[in-house]
Amino acid sequence: MAKLEELVERVDRLVLRHQELKRTSTLLVEQLAALTGERDSLRSRLAAARARIDALLARLPADDAVAPAADRTRGQE
């Protein structure tokens, strides 16, 4: 009879452990979903920032257009 009681105790512990692992797994899945959403949001923000920087860079004058202006300011010193 003692062996049966030990087996019952072991099964009970296994069931509890299974429930704990299942809860942990659920929490990890939720955490992964939140982090995936955050990552996607950050990627989107990064792409928008890159687009704004590219637009600003495109508006800058070319190097040859900057040089004559720099030469003019040197002559005024």
C-alpha positions as CSV (number, residue, x, y, z in Angstrom):
1,M,0.0,0.0,0.0
2,A,2.9,2.3,0.7
3,K,4.1,2.0,-2.9
4,L,0.7,3.1,-4.1
5,E,0.7,6.1,-1.8
6,E,4.2,7.1,-3.1
7,L,3.0,6.7,-6.6
8,V,0.0,9.0,-5.9
9,E,2.3,11.6,-4.3
10,R,4.6,11.5,-7.3
11,V,1.7,11.9,-9.7
12,D,0.4,14.8,-7.7
13,R,3.8,16.5,-7.8
14,L,4.0,15.9,-11.5
15,V,0.6,17.4,-12.1
16,L,1.6,20.4,-10.0
17,R,4.8,20.8,-11.9
18,H,3.0,20.5,-15.2
19,Q,0.6,23.3,-14.2
20,E,3.5,25.5,-13.1
21,L,5.3,24.9,-16.4
22,K,2.1,25.6,-18.3
23,R,1.6,28.9,-16.5
24,T,5.2,29.8,-17.2
25,S,4.9,28.9,-20.8
26,T,1.7,31.1,-21.1
27,L,3.6,34.0,-19.5
28,L,6.5,33.6,-21.8
29,V,4.2,33.5,-24.9
30,E,2.6,36.8,-23.7
31,Q,6.0,38.3,-23.1
32,L,7.2,37.3,-26.5
33,A,4.2,38.8,-28.1
34,A,4.7,42.1,-26.3
35,L,8.4,42.2,-27.2
36,T,7.7,41.4,-30.8
37,G,5.2,44.2,-31.0
38,E,7.7,46.6,-29.4
39,R,10.4,45.4,-31.8
40,D,8.1,46.0,-34.8
41,S,7.2,49.5,-33.5
42,L,10.9,50.4,-33.1
43,R,11.7,49.1,-36.5
44,S,8.9,51.3,-38.0
45,R,10.1,54.3,-36.1
46,L,13.7,53.7,-37.2
47,A,12.6,53.4,-40.8
48,A,10.7,56.7,-40.5
49,A,13.7,58.4,-38.9
50,R,15.9,57.1,-41.7
51,A,13.5,58.4,-44.3
52,R,13.5,61.9,-42.7
53,I,17.3,61.9,-42.5
54,D,17.6,60.8,-46.2
55,A,15.2,63.6,-47.1
56,L,17.3,66.2,-45.2
57,L,20.5,64.9,-46.8
58,A,18.9,65.2,-50.2
59,R,18.2,68.9,-49.5
60,L,21.8,69.6,-48.6
61,P,23.8,71.4,-51.4
62,A,26.4,69.3,-53.2
63,D,30.1,69.7,-52.2
64,D,30.9,71.8,-55.2
65,A,28.1,74.2,-54.4
66,V,29.4,74.6,-50.8
67,A,33.0,75.4,-51.8
68,P,32.4,78.7,-53.6
69,A,30.3,79.9,-50.6
70,A,33.1,79.0,-48.3
71,D,35.6,80.9,-50.5
72,R,33.4,84.0,-50.4
73,T,33.3,84.0,-46.6
74,R,37.1,83.7,-46.4
75,G,37.6,86.8,-48.5
76,Q,35.5,88.8,-46.1
77,E,37.7,88.1,-43.1
